[in-house]
Every structure is written in C-alpha cells, then in structure tokens.
Amino acid sequence: VHPLDADGRIFTIVLIVTGVGTVLYLLTSIGELVIEGRLREQLGATAMQRRIHHLKDHVIICGFGRFGRVVAEELINNSVPVVIIEPDATKETALVRVGAPYLLASALDDAILEEAAIGEARALVAATGSDAENVYITLSAREKNSKLKIHARGESEAGLRRLSQAGADQVISAYQRGGSRVAAMILRPAVVDFLELATP
C-alpha cells in the first residue's frame, strides 16, 4: 500500500464501485430466481387446487404407472374429468403432458383423497403396483364416499379377493384380462372385431 496519485485514486474508486455493483447484481439475481421459483411453484399449486375443487363427477386415479396411464388417457380422450394422484415426483413431466389435474402425493394419506375432492367424485381407480396399497386406498375411499364406484387393480389371487372384500365394485387383474383377450382373439376373432367396432 502506498499513496496514490489522482489517476490511481480514480482507478481504485472505479474498481471498488464496479466490484461492489457486480456482487450486488449477482446476489439480487440469485434472490429473484429463488423467490420467483418458489412463487411460481406456490401459484401453480394454488391453481391446481382451484381446478380440482371445481370438479364434480370426476374420476380419481391413484397411481400413474402403465395401467393408470392407460386408464387416464382413455378417460381424457372421452372428455371425462380426471384427477391423478402419484407420489413419484419424477413422473411430473408425464403428468403435465397428459393435461389433467394431479397431486404429487400418496393416496394412502386421507387428506390427499379429500384434496382430490373424493366427496364429489363418481369413481376411483386404485392402480398402484401394490395389492396392500390398493386395499388400503379402497377402504379409505369407501369410508369417505359410500356411493363411489371403485375399480381396483390386483396383482395376486389373494389381492383380488381382499380387494373385493374391502369394497371394490370391480377388481381387475391386468395380466388375466390381457391373457383372456389374446385367447378370445384366437378363438373368436370375429366377435372381438365386432365388439371393437361397436365400442366408440
């Protein structure tokens, strides 16, 4: 450190102002990104809740795996309102692409079923990959809405039996249904073709 002449002092002043200004700008930009991101997330969640609360006679789909996705897409293509409950956040991109309101949470939580407006729903599809989870969801849904039509997916014979006992109106084994369809195509192809043509 040594005494500066006029040019040196001007250079030092410019350097200090520029350095401090740059740091303040960077801190402000980072703060804006954080705040805007949280605000956007909060506004998005609020808008989603508003969409769900305005629904009536909708279908709640619990689980957005291969089975749940097919059900959701078919219903949406036929203009049936749908709410999807899926705990896996990595599936959010696919959920956004489908275009239906969704909740990134577990359907095992009673509060989430309430948030999905289960009291106003006409049907629920328990489509998780676990028989135990589907049985629990079926029991909770039946308790919250006695008039609800419940369609549940089962993986095992015991699971199918317990889902019926839990109050599911229709119990589906994806593998059994797929196998029966293939056998029907082989044994009675004309009948299957007719049914496909007759189904809109």
Secondary structure as the mmCIF struct_conf table of DSSP 4:
data_model
#
loop_
_struct_conf.conf_type_id
_struct_conf.id
_struct_conf.beg_label_comp_id
_struct_conf.beg_label_asym_id
_struct_conf.beg_label_seq_id
_struct_conf.end_label_comp_id
_struct_conf.end_label_asym_id
_struct_conf.end_label_seq_id
HELX_RH_AL_P HELX_RH_AL_P1 ALA A 6 HIS A 53
TURN_TY1_P TURN_TY1_P1 HIS A 54 HIS A 54
BEND BEND1 ASP A 57 ASP A 57
STRN STRN1 VAL A 59 CYS A 62
BEND BEND2 GLY A 65 GLY A 65
HELX_RH_AL_P HELX_RH_AL_P2 ARG A 66 ASN A 77
TURN_TY1_P TURN_TY1_P2 ASN A 78 SER A 79
STRN STRN2 VAL A 82 ILE A 85
HELX_RH_3T_P HELX_RH_3T_P1 ALA A 89 LYS A 91
HELX_RH_AL_P HELX_RH_AL_P3 GLU A 92 VAL A 98
TURN_TY1_P TURN_TY1_P3 GLY A 99 GLY A 99
BEND BEND3 ALA A 100 ALA A 100
STRN STRN3 TYR A 102 LEU A 103
BEND BEND4 ALA A 105 ALA A 105
TURN_TY1_P TURN_TY1_P4 ALA A 107 LEU A 108
BEND BEND5 ASP A 109 ASP A 109
HELX_RH_AL_P HELX_RH_AL_P4 ASP A 110 GLU A 115
TURN_TY1_P TURN_TY1_P5 ALA A 116 ALA A 117
HELX_RH_3T_P HELX_RH_3T_P2 ILE A 118 GLU A 120
BEND BEND6 ARG A 122 ARG A 122
STRN STRN4 ALA A 123 ALA A 126
BEND BEND7 GLY A 129 GLY A 129
HELX_RH_AL_P HELX_RH_AL_P5 ASP A 131 LYS A 144
TURN_TY1_P TURN_TY1_P6 SER A 146 LYS A 147
STRN STRN5 LYS A 149 ARG A 153
BEND BEND8 GLU A 155 SER A 156
HELX_RH_AL_P HELX_RH_AL_P6 GLU A 157 ALA A 166
TURN_TY1_P TURN_TY1_P7 GLY A 167 GLY A 167
BEND BEND9 ASP A 169 ASP A 169
STRN STRN6 GLN A 170 ILE A 172
HELX_RH_AL_P HELX_RH_AL_P7 ALA A 174 LEU A 187
HELX_RH_AL_P HELX_RH_AL_P8 PRO A 189 ALA A 198
#
